[in-house]
Amino acid sequence: MSDDPASLRTATADDAPAVIALWQAAGLTRPWNDPVSDFAKAVAHPMARVLLAERLGQALGTVMIGYDGHRGWFYYLAVAPAAQRQGIGRLLVRAGEDWLTAVGCPKAMLMVRCDNATVAAFYQSLGYEPQAVTTFGRRLDG
């Protein structure tokens, strides 16, 4: 663990390569999702942010957050493998919550794959609780 604290800022289009590399290193990308497009849309949308944690100019973690006018959503929380267990994920979640609160969002939501007990435990340690809902989806892009 470094003695230098991580700093947070809003990612810009110029950060795309570093952010997407983090998402890939953390195993968050899937063949059916285009991380380049996801990042570009979030950076361009007024009700979304990609927050970037850095230390000495090196990208350590990211989170994408968005507010749809009803609920806030967290996506792509990623911390570089070498920087995990240093509080960066917690810092990103709290900063995302602060942004959602500032835009008037009453509730934050996120999805965790059913087989990812480690990540589920992380979110539970931050006060998130499993919700009694089933998520349905349908691809609209063919």
C-alpha positions as CSV (number, residue, x, y, z in Angstrom):
1,M,0.0,0.0,0.0
2,S,1.3,3.4,-1.0
3,D,1.6,6.2,1.5
4,D,0.3,8.6,-1.2
5,P,-3.5,8.9,-1.1
6,A,-5.6,8.3,-4.2
7,S,-7.2,11.3,-5.7
8,L,-10.5,11.3,-7.5
9,R,-11.7,13.2,-10.5
10,T,-14.3,12.9,-13.3
11,A,-12.9,11.0,-16.3
12,T,-12.7,12.7,-19.7
13,A,-12.7,11.2,-23.2
14,D,-8.9,11.3,-23.0
15,D,-9.0,8.7,-20.2
16,A,-10.8,6.1,-22.3
17,P,-7.7,3.8,-22.8
18,A,-6.7,3.7,-19.1
19,V,-10.3,3.3,-17.9
20,I,-11.1,0.5,-20.4
21,A,-7.8,-1.2,-19.6
22,L,-8.9,-1.2,-15.9
23,W,-12.3,-2.6,-16.7
24,Q,-10.6,-5.4,-18.7
25,A,-8.0,-6.1,-16.0
26,A,-10.8,-6.4,-13.4
27,G,-12.7,-8.9,-15.6
28,L,-15.7,-6.6,-16.1
29,T,-16.0,-6.6,-19.8
30,R,-18.1,-9.0,-21.7
31,P,-18.3,-9.8,-25.4
32,W,-21.9,-8.6,-25.7
33,N,-21.1,-5.2,-24.2
34,D,-18.9,-2.6,-25.9
35,P,-16.8,-0.9,-23.2
36,V,-15.6,1.8,-25.6
37,S,-19.2,2.8,-26.4
38,D,-20.3,2.5,-22.8
39,F,-17.5,4.8,-21.7
40,A,-18.1,7.4,-24.4
41,K,-21.9,7.5,-23.7
42,A,-21.3,8.0,-20.0
43,V,-18.7,10.7,-20.5
44,A,-21.1,12.6,-22.9
45,H,-24.3,12.2,-20.8
46,P,-25.2,15.0,-18.4
47,M,-26.7,12.5,-15.8
48,A,-23.8,10.1,-15.8
49,R,-20.2,10.2,-14.6
50,V,-17.1,8.0,-14.7
51,L,-15.1,8.7,-11.7
52,L,-11.4,7.9,-11.8
53,A,-9.1,7.2,-8.8
54,E,-5.5,8.0,-9.5
55,R,-2.2,7.9,-7.6
56,L,0.8,9.7,-9.0
57,G,-0.9,9.9,-12.4
58,Q,-1.6,6.2,-12.5
59,A,-5.2,5.0,-12.9
60,L,-6.1,2.8,-9.9
61,G,-9.9,2.5,-10.1
62,T,-13.1,3.6,-11.7
63,V,-16.8,3.6,-11.3
64,M,-19.5,4.6,-13.8
65,I,-22.6,6.1,-12.2
66,G,-25.9,7.3,-13.7
67,Y,-29.2,8.7,-12.6
68,D,-32.3,7.9,-14.7
69,G,-34.6,10.3,-12.8
70,H,-35.9,7.5,-10.6
71,R,-32.8,5.5,-9.3
72,G,-29.1,5.8,-9.4
73,W,-27.1,3.0,-10.8
74,F,-23.5,1.9,-10.3
75,Y,-21.6,0.1,-13.2
76,Y,-18.1,-0.9,-13.9
77,L,-16.6,-0.5,-10.4
78,A,-13.0,-1.6,-11.0
79,V,-9.8,-1.4,-9.0
80,A,-6.5,-2.4,-10.5
81,P,-5.5,-5.8,-9.1
82,A,-2.3,-4.4,-7.5
83,A,-4.3,-1.7,-5.8
84,Q,-7.1,-3.8,-4.3
85,R,-7.8,-3.9,-0.6
86,Q,-6.5,-0.3,-0.1
87,G,-9.9,1.4,0.3
88,I,-10.1,2.6,-3.3
89,G,-13.3,0.8,-4.1
90,R,-14.9,2.2,-1.0
91,L,-13.7,5.7,-1.9
92,L,-15.3,5.3,-5.4
93,V,-18.6,4.1,-4.1
94,R,-18.9,6.9,-1.5
95,A,-17.9,9.5,-4.2
96,G,-20.6,8.0,-6.5
97,E,-23.2,8.2,-3.7
98,D,-22.2,11.8,-3.1
99,W,-22.7,12.7,-6.8
100,L,-26.1,10.9,-6.8
101,T,-27.2,12.7,-3.7
102,A,-26.1,16.0,-5.2
103,V,-28.3,15.4,-8.3
104,G,-31.3,14.5,-6.1
105,C,-31.2,10.8,-6.4
106,P,-33.1,9.0,-3.6
107,K,-31.7,5.4,-4.0
108,A,-28.6,3.8,-5.4
109,M,-28.8,0.4,-7.1
110,L,-26.3,-2.0,-8.6
111,M,-26.2,-5.5,-10.0
112,V,-23.7,-8.2,-9.0
113,R,-23.5,-11.5,-10.8
114,C,-25.0,-14.4,-8.7
115,D,-21.7,-16.3,-8.6
116,N,-19.7,-13.3,-7.3
117,A,-19.8,-13.7,-3.6
118,T,-16.7,-11.6,-3.0
119,V,-18.2,-8.6,-4.6
120,A,-21.5,-9.1,-3.0
121,A,-19.8,-9.2,0.4
122,F,-17.9,-5.9,-0.5
123,Y,-21.2,-4.1,-1.2
124,Q,-22.9,-5.5,1.9
125,S,-20.0,-4.2,4.0
126,L,-20.9,-0.7,2.6
127,G,-24.6,-1.1,3.7
128,Y,-26.0,-2.3,0.4
129,E,-28.7,-5.0,0.8
130,P,-29.9,-7.6,-1.6
131,Q,-33.3,-6.5,-3.1
132,A,-36.2,-8.8,-3.5
133,V,-36.5,-8.3,-7.3
134,T,-35.7,-10.3,-10.4
135,T,-34.0,-8.5,-13.2
136,F,-35.3,-9.2,-16.7
137,G,-33.5,-8.1,-19.8
138,R,-33.9,-8.2,-23.6
139,R,-31.3,-7.1,-26.1
140,L,-32.5,-4.4,-28.5
141,D,-29.3,-4.2,-30.6
142,G,-29.8,-7.5,-32.4
